């Protein structure tokens, strides 16, 4: 197997199996560390891309008009106050039933 197939090699080869490169060594002593390092580098690159994309989205939200932000916060506060009002209308659940005392 070539070096580009490290991901496939990690999935299909067990740690104690013979290495698919043909060296005759166990995979964990031959290519496992290399393959894990390559996978780690690839995941780190994806993570950095995601962080950069999130930063761009945050900047775009910061550029939004203040009225949009105000409308969103007012809507959230209104929903919270309505849910609190409904909770106040209900009977408290910690009062014992008649005849239970």
Buried (B, 14 or more C-beta within 10 A) or exposed (E): BEEEEBEEBBEEBEEEEBBBBEEEEBBBEBBBEEBEEBEEEEEEEEEEEEEEEEEEEEEEEEEEEEEEEEEEEEEEEEEEEEEEEEEEEEEEEEEEEEEEE
